[in-house]
Amino acid sequence: MSTDAVRDVAALVAALGAALLVLPLPRVPPVPRRLAGLVLLLAGWLALALPLLPEGEAERIGDRLTTPLGLAAALAAGLVAVAGGWLVGRVLARRPTVWFALLGLVLPLRIPVPVGGEDRYLLLPLYLVIALGVLMSLAARLPRGAAPRPDPRTPVDLPLGLFAALALGSIAWSVDPEEGAVKAVFFWVPFLLLYVAVVDHWPRARALPALAAATLAVALPVAVLAVVQYLTREIFLNERLQQANVYSRFFRANGIFYDPNILGRFLAVALAAVLAIAWLRRDRRRDLLLLGAAAVVLSAGLAVTFSRSSCLMLIAAIALMSLWAFGGRRTLAVGALVLAVAGTAAIAGSGNVRDAVTSPERLEKVSEGRFDLMRGGVEIWREAPLHGAGLGGFEDRYQSILTPAEQRRIRVIISHNTPVTVLSELGLIGLALLAYLGVAVARAGGRGARAVGGAHGWLAWTMLALVAGIVVHSLLYAALIEDPFTWVLTAGALALGAARRPPAPAPPLPPLPAAVRA
């Protein structure tokens, strides 16, 4: 069987696994169904991942496995890894709060890895934590004698399962199946497992305090680093940005990230978390002073990214948080006043702003070609309006519609707009499922937050507001599906909104072996 045929079969297997793992099938027992879905999803993931290894690495691994010694060593290493992960998973299943703390620490960490002939910044530490989360779920259910545990279901399982199955299955008809496999292997499959794990472990952990503390523990030093980069005019991880800063009117810092916009998005999440905590502790002067100092540091880091999309994300999140805190009338009145005053001042004080508001050509230049990219996505969609060009197909199709002169001039060839990307790659079906998923998350999350009320309702609403902010950011930068914060915040908002009573204690697990206890 050819490599392309294997990849197509693997994509369909992964799509079936995603459907079994997430879709609500009331007549099928949940544990066998989810276990079968997990097995199929991981089998498809492995078959999609192997061809992405560096050139010649897959052949070298195959050569080693053909020898008895190499096969024995590989089996031994695999058994040790599975046994070690299983034991760690069982230990963490008793202390799920520790898992959420680890999750918060690794969520933003990206490491450059050669994939498909180029370096990609991947969330390798996060993948390990996701694997531990999956093992924790298995450890709590599979051993004989374990207490029964509720099926981790959410009100958005139907649209999420359909959307994920369509995206993974579309690799079979993608015009760029290798790029589709990259998206499936490093984003869709692990983040789908992350979503399920967060929903599963949330009721038995102090998840939100652990996530907030870990996020701030990473965000504050990263913000300080960004300010230091701005003052010293030295960055790292992105030579292209370093060169662009030489000729730009302003110097953009990127912290520990490749892209300043990703740094800005991360700091916006941290700032919203600080505001949410401050609202809960508004009667404690000392806490407010500490949180105010943290907000100043984070705001300084956000400022030196010069990420307009991240600022819009933060504004959208704060506006939604204000609806809960101050009510709709006050929020709309103050928002309209601020917009009128700030907009008038910006237009009166800046010729660039006046040109951008009054000149489509100037607005296109300020957007750095984003409107051309979006129009290109619509052109791609017209070629396959129902099912699209397949996962990962935007870049290949967009290059094909450019003239030779445009190919030399245009360097950025991602749409910078998630709905346009989905429309071009998954067609009208995919866009409809994305809209269905968005509406389901908004309705279920909003209802859950209002039903719970109090501090838990406020925090659930804050997470929902942050998801909405990331959606706004994705309209100008994309990376909605590719951001793990989207999945964690969505899962957390739904899980917290469903918690109408205090979390139950962790169910007892079978005793650990004597060697482990020792």
Contacts in CASP RR format, 6 or more apart in sequence:
PFRMAT RR
TARGET T0000
AUTHOR 0000-0000-0000
METHOD contacts of the structure
MODEL  1
MSTDAVRDVAALVAALGAALLVLPLPRVPPVPRRLAGLVLLLAGWLALAL
PLLPEGEAERIGDRLTTPLGLAAALAAGLVAVAGGWLVGRVLARRPTVWF
ALLGLVLPLRIPVPVGGEDRYLLLPLYLVIALGVLMSLAARLPRGAAPRP
DPRTPVDLPLGLFAALALGSIAWSVDPEEGAVKAVFFWVPFLLLYVAVVD
HWPRARALPALAAATLAVALPVAVLAVVQYLTREIFLNERLQQANVYSRF
FRANGIFYDPNILGRFLAVALAAVLAIAWLRRDRRRDLLLLGAAAVVLSA
GLAVTFSRSSCLMLIAAIALMSLWAFGGRRTLAVGALVLAVAGTAAIAGS
GNVRDAVTSPERLEKVSEGRFDLMRGGVEIWREAPLHGAGLGGFEDRYQS
ILTPAEQRRIRVIISHNTPVTVLSELGLIGLALLAYLGVAVARAGGRGAR
AVGGAHGWLAWTMLALVAGIVVHSLLYAALIEDPFTWVLTAGALALGAAR
RPPAPAPPLPPLPAAVRA
1 9 0 8 1.000
3 51 0 8 1.000
4 177 0 8 1.000
6 47 0 8 1.000
7 47 0 8 1.000
7 48 0 8 1.000
7 51 0 8 1.000
7 171 0 8 1.000
7 177 0 8 1.000
7 181 0 8 1.000
8 171 0 8 1.000
8 172 0 8 1.000
8 177 0 8 1.000
9 47 0 8 1.000
10 43 0 8 1.000
10 44 0 8 1.000
10 45 0 8 1.000
10 46 0 8 1.000
10 47 0 8 1.000
10 48 0 8 1.000
11 44 0 8 1.000
11 48 0 8 1.000
11 168 0 8 1.000
11 169 0 8 1.000
11 170 0 8 1.000
11 171 0 8 1.000
11 172 0 8 1.000
11 177 0 8 1.000
11 181 0 8 1.000
11 184 0 8 1.000
12 169 0 8 1.000
12 172 0 8 1.000
13 40 0 8 1.000
13 43 0 8 1.000
13 44 0 8 1.000
13 47 0 8 1.000
14 40 0 8 1.000
14 41 0 8 1.000
14 43 0 8 1.000
14 44 0 8 1.000
14 45 0 8 1.000
14 48 0 8 1.000
14 168 0 8 1.000
14 169 0 8 1.000
14 184 0 8 1.000
14 189 0 8 1.000
15 164 0 8 1.000
15 165 0 8 1.000
15 166 0 8 1.000
15 168 0 8 1.000
15 169 0 8 1.000
16 37 0 8 1.000
16 40 0 8 1.000
16 165 0 8 1.000
17 36 0 8 1.000
17 37 0 8 1.000
17 38 0 8 1.000
17 39 0 8 1.000
17 40 0 8 1.000
17 41 0 8 1.000
17 165 0 8 1.000
18 37 0 8 1.000
18 41 0 8 1.000
18 161 0 8 1.000
18 164 0 8 1.000
18 165 0 8 1.000
18 168 0 8 1.000
18 188 0 8 1.000
18 189 0 8 1.000
18 192 0 8 1.000
19 37 0 8 1.000
19 161 0 8 1.000
19 162 0 8 1.000
19 164 0 8 1.000
19 165 0 8 1.000
20 33 0 8 1.000
20 34 0 8 1.000
20 36 0 8 1.000
20 37 0 8 1.000
20 40 0 8 1.000
21 34 0 8 1.000
21 37 0 8 1.000
21 38 0 8 1.000
21 41 0 8 1.000
21 192 0 8 1.000
21 196 0 8 1.000
22 157 0 8 1.000
22 160 0 8 1.000
22 161 0 8 1.000
22 164 0 8 1.000
22 192 0 8 1.000
22 196 0 8 1.000
23 157 0 8 1.000
23 158 0 8 1.000
23 161 0 8 1.000
23 162 0 8 1.000
23 165 0 8 1.000
24 153 0 8 1.000
24 157 0 8 1.000
24 158 0 8 1.000
25 33 0 8 1.000
30 151 0 8 1.000
30 153 0 8 1.000
31 141 0 8 1.000
31 151 0 8 1.000
34 151 0 8 1.000
34 196 0 8 1.000
35 138 0 8 1.000
38 134 0 8 1.000
38 193 0 8 1.000
41 189 0 8 1.000
41 192 0 8 1.000
41 193 0 8 1.000
42 189 0 8 1.000
45 184 0 8 1.000
45 185 0 8 1.000
45 189 0 8 1.000
48 171 0 8 1.000
48 181 0 8 1.000
48 184 0 8 1.000
48 185 0 8 1.000
49 181 0 8 1.000
49 185 0 8 1.000
50 58 0 8 1.000
51 58 0 8 1.000
51 178 0 8 1.000
51 181 0 8 1.000
52 115 0 8 1.000
52 116 0 8 1.000
52 178 0 8 1.000
52 181 0 8 1.000
52 182 0 8 1.000
52 185 0 8 1.000
53 61 0 8 1.000
54 114 0 8 1.000
54 116 0 8 1.000
54 117 0 8 1.000
55 117 0 8 1.000
64 70 0 8 1.000
64 73 0 8 1.000
64 74 0 8 1.000
65 71 0 8 1.000
65 74 0 8 1.000
85 131 0 8 1.000
85 132 0 8 1.000
85 135 0 8 1.000
86 135 0 8 1.000
86 138 0 8 1.000
86 139 0 8 1.000
87 512 0 8 1.000
87 516 0 8 1.000
88 132 0 8 1.000
88 135 0 8 1.000
89 132 0 8 1.000
89 133 0 8 1.000
89 135 0 8 1.000
89 136 0 8 1.000
89 139 0 8 1.000
90 135 0 8 1.000
90 136 0 8 1.000
90 139 0 8 1.000
90 509 0 8 1.000
90 512 0 8 1.000
91 512 0 8 1.000
92 98 0 8 1.000
92 99 0 8 1.000
92 132 0 8 1.000
92 133 0 8 1.000
92 136 0 8 1.000
93 136 0 8 1.000
93 137 0 8 1.000
93 139 0 8 1.000
93 140 0 8 1.000
93 506 0 8 1.000
93 509 0 8 1.000
94 506 0 8 1.000
94 509 0 8 1.000
95 506 0 8 1.000
96 136 0 8 1.000
96 201 0 8 1.000
96 204 0 8 1.000
96 205 0 8 1.000
96 207 0 8 1.000
96 506 0 8 1.000
97 205 0 8 1.000
97 206 0 8 1.000
97 207 0 8 1.000
97 210 0 8 1.000
98 210 0 8 1.000
99 129 0 8 1.000
99 132 0 8 1.000
99 133 0 8 1.000
99 136 0 8 1.000
99 201 0 8 1.000
99 205 0 8 1.000
100 201 0 8 1.000
100 205 0 8 1.000
100 206 0 8 1.000
100 207 0 8 1.000
100 210 0 8 1.000
100 211 0 8 1.000
100 214 0 8 1.000
101 210 0 8 1.000
101 211 0 8 1.000
101 213 0 8 1.000
101 214 0 8 1.000
102 129 0 8 1.000
102 132 0 8 1.000
102 214 0 8 1.000
103 126 0 8 1.000
103 129 0 8 1.000
103 198 0 8 1.000
103 210 0 8 1.000
103 211 0 8 1.000
103 214 0 8 1.000
103 488 0 8 1.000
104 210 0 8 1.000
104 211 0 8 1.000
104 214 0 8 1.000
104 215 0 8 1.000
104 218 0 8 1.000
105 214 0 8 1.000
105 217 0 8 1.000
105 218 0 8 1.000
106 123 0 8 1.000
106 125 0 8 1.000
106 126 0 8 1.000
106 128 0 8 1.000
106 129 0 8 1.000
107 123 0 8 1.000
107 126 0 8 1.000
107 215 0 8 1.000
107 484 0 8 1.000
107 485 0 8 1.000
107 488 0 8 1.000
108 218 0 8 1.000
108 219 0 8 1.000
108 222 0 8 1.000
108 256 0 8 1.000
108 257 0 8 1.000
108 266 0 8 1.000
109 123 0 8 1.000
109 124 0 8 1.000
109 125 0 8 1.000
109 126 0 8 1.000
109 218 0 8 1.000
109 256 0 8 1.000
110 121 0 8 1.000
110 122 0 8 1.000
110 123 0 8 1.000
110 256 0 8 1.000
110 257 0 8 1.000
110 258 0 8 1.000
110 262 0 8 1.000
111 121 0 8 1.000
111 122 0 8 1.000
111 123 0 8 1.000
111 124 0 8 1.000
111 125 0 8 1.000
112 119 0 8 1.000
112 120 0 8 1.000
112 121 0 8 1.000
112 122 0 8 1.000
112 237 0 8 1.000
112 258 0 8 1.000
113 119 0 8 1.000
113 120 0 8 1.000
113 121 0 8 1.000
113 122 0 8 1.000
113 124 0 8 1.000
114 120 0 8 1.000
115 122 0 8 1.000
115 182 0 8 1.000
115 186 0 8 1.000
116 178 0 8 1.000
116 182 0 8 1.000
120 182 0 8 1.000
120 186 0 8 1.000
121 237 0 8 1.000
121 257 0 8 1.000
121 258 0 8 1.000
122 186 0 8 1.000
123 186 0 8 1.000
123 190 0 8 1.000
123 484 0 8 1.000
126 190 0 8 1.000
126 194 0 8 1.000
126 484 0 8 1.000
127 190 0 8 1.000
130 190 0 8 1.000
130 193 0 8 1.000
130 194 0 8 1.000
130 197 0 8 1.000
133 197 0 8 1.000
133 201 0 8 1.000
134 193 0 8 1.000
134 197 0 8 1.000
136 197 0 8 1.000
136 201 0 8 1.000
137 152 0 8 1.000
137 196 0 8 1.000
137 197 0 8 1.000
137 200 0 8 1.000
137 201 0 8 1.000
139 509 0 8 1.000
140 146 0 8 1.000
140 149 0 8 1.000
140 507 0 8 1.000
140 509 0 8 1.000
141 149 0 8 1.000
143 509 0 8 1.000
143 510 0 8 1.000
144 510 0 8 1.000
145 510 0 8 1.000
146 507 0 8 1.000
146 508 0 8 1.000
146 509 0 8 1.000
146 510 0 8 1.000
147 507 0 8 1.000
147 508 0 8 1.000
148 507 0 8 1.000
149 507 0 8 1.000
150 203 0 8 1.000
152 196 0 8 1.000
152 199 0 8 1.000
152 200 0 8 1.000
153 199 0 8 1.000
154 160 0 8 1.000
154 199 0 8 1.000
154 444 0 8 1.000
154 491 0 8 1.000
154 494 0 8 1.000
154 495 0 8 1.000
154 498 0 8 1.000
155 440 0 8 1.000
155 443 0 8 1.000
155 444 0 8 1.000
155 445 0 8 1.000
155 494 0 8 1.000
156 437 0 8 1.000
156 438 0 8 1.000
156 440 0 8 1.000
156 441 0 8 1.000
156 444 0 8 1.000
156 490 0 8 1.000
156 494 0 8 1.000
158 440 0 8 1.000
159 433 0 8 1.000
159 436 0 8 1.000
159 437 0 8 1.000
159 438 0 8 1.000
159 440 0 8 1.000
160 195 0 8 1.000
160 437 0 8 1.000
162 433 0 8 1.000
162 436 0 8 1.000
163 430 0 8 1.000
163 433 0 8 1.000
163 434 0 8 1.000
163 436 0 8 1.000
163 437 0 8 1.000
164 188 0 8 1.000
164 192 0 8 1.000
166 426 0 8 1.000
166 429 0 8 1.000
166 430 0 8 1.000
166 433 0 8 1.000
167 183 0 8 1.000
167 184 0 8 1.000
167 188 0 8 1.000
167 391 0 8 1.000
167 426 0 8 1.000
167 430 0 8 1.000
167 481 0 8 1.000
168 184 0 8 1.000
168 188 0 8 1.000
168 189 0 8 1.000
168 391 0 8 1.000
169 391 0 8 1.000
170 387 0 8 1.000
170 388 0 8 1.000
170 390 0 8 1.000
170 391 0 8 1.000
170 425 0 8 1.000
170 426 0 8 1.000
171 177 0 8 1.000
171 180 0 8 1.000
171 181 0 8 1.000
171 184 0 8 1.000
171 390 0 8 1.000
171 391 0 8 1.000
173 387 0 8 1.000
173 390 0 8 1.000
174 180 0 8 1.000
174 389 0 8 1.000
174 390 0 8 1.000
174 391 0 8 1.000
174 392 0 8 1.000
174 393 0 8 1.000
174 425 0 8 1.000
175 389 0 8 1.000
175 390 0 8 1.000
175 393 0 8 1.000
175 396 0 8 1.000
175 397 0 8 1.000
176 389 0 8 1.000
176 392 0 8 1.000
176 393 0 8 1.000
176 395 0 8 1.000
176 396 0 8 1.000
179 391 0 8 1.000
179 392 0 8 1.000
179 393 0 8 1.000
179 395 0 8 1.000
179 396 0 8 1.000
180 390 0 8 1.000
180 391 0 8 1.000
180 392 0 8 1.000
180 393 0 8 1.000
182 392 0 8 1.000
183 391 0 8 1.000
183 392 0 8 1.000
183 481 0 8 1.000
183 482 0 8 1.000
184 391 0 8 1.000
187 481 0 8 1.000
187 482 0 8 1.000
188 391 0 8 1.000
188 481 0 8 1.000
191 481 0 8 1.000
191 484 0 8 1.000
191 487 0 8 1.000
192 487 0 8 1.000
194 484 0 8 1.000
194 487 0 8 1.000
194 488 0 8 1.000
194 491 0 8 1.000
195 487 0 8 1.000
195 488 0 8 1.000
195 490 0 8 1.000
195 491 0 8 1.000
198 207 0 8 1.000
198 487 0 8 1.000
198 488 0 8 1.000
198 491 0 8 1.000
198 492 0 8 1.000
198 495 0 8 1.000
199 491 0 8 1.000
199 492 0 8 1.000
199 494 0 8 1.000
199 495 0 8 1.000
201 207 0 8 1.000
202 491 0 8 1.000
202 492 0 8 1.000
202 495 0 8 1.000
202 496 0 8 1.000
202 499 0 8 1.000
203 495 0 8 1.000
203 499 0 8 1.000
203 503 0 8 1.000
203 504 0 8 1.000
204 503 0 8 1.000
204 504 0 8 1.000
204 505 0 8 1.000
204 506 0 8 1.000
204 507 0 8 1.000
205 503 0 8 1.000
207 492 0 8 1.000
207 495 0 8 1.000
208 459 0 8 1.000
208 492 0 8 1.000
208 496 0 8 1.000
211 488 0 8 1.000
212 273 0 8 1.000
212 277 0 8 1.000
215 269 0 8 1.000
215 270 0 8 1.000
215 273 0 8 1.000
216 270 0 8 1.000
216 273 0 8 1.000
216 274 0 8 1.000
216 294 0 8 1.000
219 266 0 8 1.000
219 267 0 8 1.000
219 269 0 8 1.000
219 270 0 8 1.000
219 298 0 8 1.000
220 270 0 8 1.000
220 294 0 8 1.000
220 297 0 8 1.000
220 298 0 8 1.000
222 255 0 8 1.000
222 256 0 8 1.000
222 263 0 8 1.000
222 266 0 8 1.000
222 267 0 8 1.000
223 267 0 8 1.000
223 270 0 8 1.000
223 297 0 8 1.000
223 298 0 8 1.000
223 300 0 8 1.000
223 301 0 8 1.000
223 302 0 8 1.000
224 297 0 8 1.000
224 301 0 8 1.000
225 253 0 8 1.000
225 255 0 8 1.000
225 256 0 8 1.000
226 253 0 8 1.000
226 254 0 8 1.000
226 255 0 8 1.000
226 263 0 8 1.000
226 267 0 8 1.000
226 300 0 8 1.000
226 301 0 8 1.000
226 304 0 8 1.000
226 305 0 8 1.000
227 253 0 8 1.000
227 300 0 8 1.000
227 301 0 8 1.000
227 304 0 8 1.000
229 235 0 8 1.000
229 253 0 8 1.000
229 254 0 8 1.000
229 255 0 8 1.000
229 304 0 8 1.000
230 251 0 8 1.000
230 253 0 8 1.000
230 304 0 8 1.000
233 245 0 8 1.000
233 251 0 8 1.000
235 241 0 8 1.000
235 242 0 8 1.000
235 245 0 8 1.000
235 253 0 8 1.000
235 254 0 8 1.000
235 255 0 8 1.000
237 254 0 8 1.000
237 255 0 8 1.000
237 256 0 8 1.000
237 257 0 8 1.000
237 258 0 8 1.000
238 254 0 8 1.000
238 258 0 8 1.000
238 259 0 8 1.000
241 252 0 8 1.000
241 254 0 8 1.000
241 259 0 8 1.000
241 260 0 8 1.000
244 252 0 8 1.000
245 251 0 8 1.000
245 252 0 8 1.000
250 306 0 8 1.000
251 304 0 8 1.000
252 260 0 8 1.000
252 304 0 8 1.000
252 305 0 8 1.000
252 306 0 8 1.000
252 307 0 8 1.000
253 260 0 8 1.000
253 263 0 8 1.000
253 301 0 8 1.000
253 304 0 8 1.000
253 305 0 8 1.000
254 260 0 8 1.000
254 262 0 8 1.000
254 263 0 8 1.000
254 305 0 8 1.000
255 263 0 8 1.000
256 263 0 8 1.000
257 263 0 8 1.000
257 266 0 8 1.000
260 305 0 8 1.000
260 306 0 8 1.000
260 307 0 8 1.000
261 305 0 8 1.000
261 307 0 8 1.000
261 309 0 8 1.000
261 310 0 8 1.000
261 473 0 8 1.000
261 477 0 8 1.000
262 479 0 8 1.000
263 301 0 8 1.000
263 305 0 8 1.000
263 307 0 8 1.000
263 310 0 8 1.000
264 301 0 8 1.000
264 302 0 8 1.000
264 305 0 8 1.000
264 307 0 8 1.000
264 310 0 8 1.000
265 307 0 8 1.000
265 309 0 8 1.000
265 310 0 8 1.000
265 313 0 8 1.000
265 470 0 8 1.000
265 473 0 8 1.000
265 477 0 8 1.000
265 483 0 8 1.000
265 485 0 8 1.000
266 485 0 8 1.000
267 298 0 8 1.000
267 301 0 8 1.000
267 302 0 8 1.000
267 305 0 8 1.000
267 310 0 8 1.000
268 302 0 8 1.000
268 310 0 8 1.000
268 311 0 8 1.000
268 313 0 8 1.000
268 314 0 8 1.000
268 317 0 8 1.000
268 469 0 8 1.000
268 473 0 8 1.000
269 466 0 8 1.000
269 485 0 8 1.000
269 489 0 8 1.000
270 298 0 8 1.000
271 295 0 8 1.000
271 298 0 8 1.000
271 299 0 8 1.000
271 302 0 8 1.000
271 314 0 8 1.000
272 314 0 8 1.000
272 317 0 8 1.000
272 318 0 8 1.000
272 321 0 8 1.000
272 462 0 8 1.000
272 465 0 8 1.000
272 466 0 8 1.000
273 462 0 8 1.000
274 291 0 8 1.000
274 292 0 8 1.000
274 294 0 8 1.000
274 295 0 8 1.000
274 298 0 8 1.000
275 295 0 8 1.000
275 318 0 8 1.000
275 321 0 8 1.000
276 321 0 8 1.000
276 458 0 8 1.000
276 459 0 8 1.000
276 462 0 8 1.000
277 287 0 8 1.000
277 291 0 8 1.000
278 287 0 8 1.000
278 288 0 8 1.000
278 291 0 8 1.000
278 292 0 8 1.000
278 295 0 8 1.000
279 321 0 8 1.000
279 325 0 8 1.000
279 458 0 8 1.000
280 455 0 8 1.000
280 458 0 8 1.000
280 459 0 8 1.000
281 287 0 8 1.000
281 288 0 8 1.000
281 291 0 8 1.000
282 288 0 8 1.000
302 310 0 8 1.000
302 311 0 8 1.000
302 314 0 8 1.000
308 476 0 8 1.000
309 472 0 8 1.000
309 473 0 8 1.000
309 475 0 8 1.000
309 476 0 8 1.000
309 477 0 8 1.000
310 473 0 8 1.000
312 472 0 8 1.000
312 473 0 8 1.000
312 476 0 8 1.000
313 469 0 8 1.000
313 470 0 8 1.000
313 472 0 8 1.000
313 473 0 8 1.000
314 469 0 8 1.000
316 465 0 8 1.000
316 468 0 8 1.000
316 469 0 8 1.000
316 472 0 8 1.000
317 462 0 8 1.000
317 465 0 8 1.000
317 466 0 8 1.000
317 468 0 8 1.000
317 469 0 8 1.000
318 465 0 8 1.000
319 331 0 8 1.000
319 335 0 8 1.000
320 461 0 8 1.000
320 464 0 8 1.000
320 465 0 8 1.000
320 468 0 8 1.000
320 469 0 8 1.000
321 461 0 8 1.000
321 462 0 8 1.000
321 465 0 8 1.000
322 328 0 8 1.000
322 330 0 8 1.000
322 331 0 8 1.000
322 334 0 8 1.000
323 331 0 8 1.000
324 449 0 8 1.000
324 458 0 8 1.000
324 461 0 8 1.000
325 458 0 8 1.000
326 334 0 8 1.000
346 353 0 8 1.000
347 353 0 8 1.000
347 354 0 8 1.000
347 357 0 8 1.000
352 362 0 8 1.000
352 366 0 8 1.000
355 362 0 8 1.000
356 362 0 8 1.000
356 363 0 8 1.000
356 366 0 8 1.000
357 363 0 8 1.000
363 371 0 8 1.000
364 371 0 8 1.000
364 372 0 8 1.000
368 412 0 8 1.000
369 412 0 8 1.000
370 416 0 8 1.000
370 417 0 8 1.000
370 476 0 8 1.000
372 410 0 8 1.000
373 398 0 8 1.000
373 412 0 8 1.000
373 413 0 8 1.000
373 414 0 8 1.000
373 415 0 8 1.000
373 416 0 8 1.000
373 417 0 8 1.000
373 420 0 8 1.000
374 415 0 8 1.000
374 416 0 8 1.000
374 417 0 8 1.000
374 420 0 8 1.000
376 398 0 8 1.000
376 401 0 8 1.000
376 415 0 8 1.000
376 424 0 8 1.000
377 394 0 8 1.000
377 397 0 8 1.000
377 398 0 8 1.000
377 415 0 8 1.000
377 420 0 8 1.000
377 421 0 8 1.000
377 423 0 8 1.000
377 424 0 8 1.000
378 420 0 8 1.000
378 423 0 8 1.000
378 424 0 8 1.000
379 401 0 8 1.000
380 388 0 8 1.000
380 389 0 8 1.000
380 393 0 8 1.000
380 394 0 8 1.000
380 397 0 8 1.000
380 398 0 8 1.000
380 401 0 8 1.000
380 424 0 8 1.000
381 388 0 8 1.000
381 423 0 8 1.000
381 424 0 8 1.000
381 427 0 8 1.000
383 389 0 8 1.000
383 397 0 8 1.000
384 427 0 8 1.000
385 427 0 8 1.000
385 428 0 8 1.000
386 427 0 8 1.000
386 428 0 8 1.000
386 429 0 8 1.000
387 426 0 8 1.000
387 427 0 8 1.000
387 429 0 8 1.000
388 423 0 8 1.000
388 424 0 8 1.000
388 425 0 8 1.000
388 426 0 8 1.000
388 427 0 8 1.000
389 396 0 8 1.000
389 397 0 8 1.000
389 424 0 8 1.000
389 425 0 8 1.000
390 425 0 8 1.000
390 426 0 8 1.000
391 425 0 8 1.000
391 426 0 8 1.000
392 425 0 8 1.000
393 424 0 8 1.000
393 425 0 8 1.000
394 413 0 8 1.000
394 414 0 8 1.000
394 415 0 8 1.000
394 421 0 8 1.000
394 424 0 8 1.000
394 425 0 8 1.000
395 413 0 8 1.000
395 414 0 8 1.000
397 424 0 8 1.000
398 413 0 8 1.000
398 415 0 8 1.000
399 407 0 8 1.000
399 413 0 8 1.000
402 410 0 8 1.000
414 421 0 8 1.000
414 478 0 8 1.000
415 421 0 8 1.000
415 424 0 8 1.000
415 478 0 8 1.000
416 476 0 8 1.000
416 477 0 8 1.000
416 478 0 8 1.000
417 474 0 8 1.000
417 475 0 8 1.000
417 476 0 8 1.000
417 478 0 8 1.000
418 434 0 8 1.000
418 471 0 8 1.000
418 474 0 8 1.000
418 475 0 8 1.000
418 478 0 8 1.000
418 479 0 8 1.000
418 480 0 8 1.000
418 481 0 8 1.000
419 431 0 8 1.000
419 434 0 8 1.000
419 475 0 8 1.000
421 478 0 8 1.000
422 430 0 8 1.000
422 431 0 8 1.000
422 434 0 8 1.000
423 430 0 8 1.000
423 431 0 8 1.000
426 433 0 8 1.000
426 434 0 8 1.000
441 464 0 8 1.000
441 467 0 8 1.000
441 490 0 8 1.000
441 493 0 8 1.000
441 494 0 8 1.000
442 464 0 8 1.000
442 468 0 8 1.000
444 494 0 8 1.000
445 460 0 8 1.000
445 464 0 8 1.000
445 493 0 8 1.000
445 494 0 8 1.000
445 497 0 8 1.000
446 460 0 8 1.000
446 461 0 8 1.000
446 464 0 8 1.000
448 457 0 8 1.000
448 460 0 8 1.000
448 494 0 8 1.000
448 497 0 8 1.000
448 498 0 8 1.000
449 457 0 8 1.000
449 458 0 8 1.000
449 460 0 8 1.000
449 461 0 8 1.000
449 464 0 8 1.000
449 493 0 8 1.000
449 496 0 8 1.000
449 497 0 8 1.000
450 457 0 8 1.000
451 497 0 8 1.000
451 500 0 8 1.000
452 460 0 8 1.000
452 496 0 8 1.000
452 497 0 8 1.000
452 499 0 8 1.000
452 500 0 8 1.000
456 496 0 8 1.000
456 497 0 8 1.000
456 499 0 8 1.000
457 496 0 8 1.000
457 497 0 8 1.000
459 496 0 8 1.000
460 492 0 8 1.000
460 493 0 8 1.000
460 496 0 8 1.000
460 497 0 8 1.000
461 493 0 8 1.000
463 489 0 8 1.000
463 490 0 8 1.000
463 492 0 8 1.000
463 493 0 8 1.000
463 496 0 8 1.000
464 489 0 8 1.000
464 493 0 8 1.000
466 485 0 8 1.000
466 489 0 8 1.000
467 486 0 8 1.000
467 489 0 8 1.000
467 490 0 8 1.000
467 493 0 8 1.000
470 480 0 8 1.000
470 483 0 8 1.000
470 485 0 8 1.000
470 486 0 8 1.000
470 489 0 8 1.000
471 480 0 8 1.000
473 479 0 8 1.000
474 480 0 8 1.000
474 483 0 8 1.000
480 486 0 8 1.000
511 517 0 8 1.000
END
